[in-house]
């Protein structure tokens, strides 16, 4: 093989490598954007389940704000609902750190009177057939929070029935519902006590954190 042919073959291989790399990068970017859009659509669907469209005239996803709760290391994500420029409800992402198999991420919606509009589980690792009953596709247990409110810091109703509270536990699985009840109670108590904070115009947009 002549030096000219070797150079030609080398250039061809290099060109193929560049094209292959470009295809991989392009595919990754396309897939990432599709995954992000699907995640946004899923989140918006969940938000509309717990804050019905009739209760707001703004884009809930675009209303995303960040608020750092007391003793929290990371800011919580808020989605505020407005109707005719008046605050109607807020959905807050909170974490129950003490689930049976780890942290449980939740979305808790509370109206401007301090009552729960709905709760949904965003992520968990609880035991299938036991702890996963916190999912709406497994049971309607999570709907027990609807219409409830917290009557002060010492509201002992906010516990599972085994602990003297008003919420059912699961047969063979008390740790999971106990963790969820505690996390929802803390979220409701904070939102109810701090309307000026959760509806503040000065809260940073969620996109600002993403751009850091």
N, C-alpha and C positions, 0 to 999 in steps of 0.2 A: 504494500500500500504506500502510495506516494505521500509526501508531506502535505500536498495540496488536498488530497482526499481526506487525510486525517483531520485537517483543519475544517473541511466541509462537514465531515461527520460530527466533529465536536460542536460546531455551530448549530447543527440540526438537533443534537441532543440537548444543548442549552436552550434552544427555542422551545422544545417539547417540555422541558422542565419549567420554563417561565409560564407557558400556557397551562400546564397542570396545576402550578401553584395558584395562578389567577383563578382557575375554575374552583379550586378548593376554598379559597378565600371568599369568592363570590357566593358559593353555595352556603358557606357558614353565615355570611351576612344576611342572605335571603332567608335562611332557616331561622336565624335569630329574630329577624323582624316579624316573621310569621308567628313564632312562639310568643313574642311580646304582644302582638295584636290579639292572639287567642287568650292570653292571660288577662289583658285589659277587658275583653268582652266577657270573660267568665266573672271577673270582679264586678263589672257593671251589672251583670245579671244578678249576682248575689246582693249587691247594694239595693237594686230595685225590688228584691224580695222583702227586705226588711225596712226599706223606706219607699213605699209605693210611689210611682210616678205622679199620682194625683196630689201628693203632699209636697211637691217641689216643682219649680220651673227653671231650675239651673241644671247644669251638667255636673252630676255628682263626682264623676271621675276627675274632671278638671278643677273641682273645688278642693282637691286634696291639699291639706296643710299638715305641718309638723308641730308637735307640742311635747316638750319634755316633762314628764310627770315627776312628782317628788320622789327622790331616792332612785330614780331610773337612770340607767347609763346611756340608753339609746332613746331618741325621741319616738313618740307614738304617732301613728298616722291617723289623721282625721278626715272625714268626708262630711262637709256641712251642707244641709238642705235648706234652701230658701224658697219662699213663695211670696210674690209681690214685694220683694226686697225685705221680707221679715223672716227671721230665723225660725225654722220649723223643727229640725232634728239634726243630730250629729251621730255618725257612725265612727266608732273608734276601734282600731286594731289593738288588741291587748294579748298578752301571753300568760297562760297559766303554767308556771315553771315546774309545778309539782304533779304532773300527770304520772300515771303508773309507769309508762314507758318513755317519759321525757316531756318536753315542753309541748303545750297545746296552743296554737295560735287561733284567736277568735276575732270576730267582727261583731261589735255590740252597738246597736242603734237605740238611742234614747231621744224622746221628743222634748220639746221645750218646756214641758211640765214635769219632766223628770221620770217619766214612765218608759219602760222598755218596749220598744216597737218590735224588736226581733234580735235574735242571736244566731250566728252561723259559725261553723268551724271551718277555718281556712287550711289548717295543716295539723296533723297529729300522727303519732306512731303507736296508738293504743291497740290492745289485743283484739284481733278480729273475733267477732262473735260475742265479745264482752264489752270492752271499753269503747269500741267503735259505734256503739249505740248513740253516741253524741252526734252522729251524722244524721241528717234528715232522711237520707235514703235507707237508713237502717231502722230508725224509729222516730217518733214525734216528740221524744223527750225534751229536746232543745226548745220546743215551743212552750214549755212550762214557764219560761221567763216572760212571755208576752204579757203586757199589762201590769207587771210588777214594778215596784219602786222601793227605794231604800229609805227607811224612816230613821235616819240618824246613824251615827257610827256604831251604835250598840244594837243594831237590829238583828236579834238572834233568830229571826225567821229565815234569814239567809244562810241555810245549812241544809244538808240532806236530812231526811226524816230520822235516820238512825242517830243523828246528832241533835235531834229535837227541832229540826227546821221544817220547812214546807215543801222541799223538793224531793222527789223520788230518787232512790239509788237503784243501781242495777243489781240483779241477782248475781252474786259472785264477784261483783266489781263495784266497790264503793269509792275507791281512791280517785278514779277518773271523774265521776260527777261531782265529788267534793272539790276537786281542783277547779273545775269549770265554774261551779257556783261561787267560789271565792273570787275568781278573776272577774266574773261578771259583776258581782257586788262592788268590787273596788272601782270598776269602770263607771258604773251607775252613780255611785257616791261622788266620784270626782266630777263627772259631767254636771250632775245636779247642783253641786256646790260651787262650780266655777263657770257659769254661763258666759261671763265677760271674757274669760280666757279662751274657751273653745270656739267662740264666735268672733274673736278679735280679728280686725283687719290687718294687724301687724304680724301675724304668724307667717313664717316662711313657707313658700310653696314647696311641695315635694320635689319638684324638678330641681330646685336649688341644691338639694342634698345630692341628687344624682350627678350634678355638674361639678361637684367639688373634686 
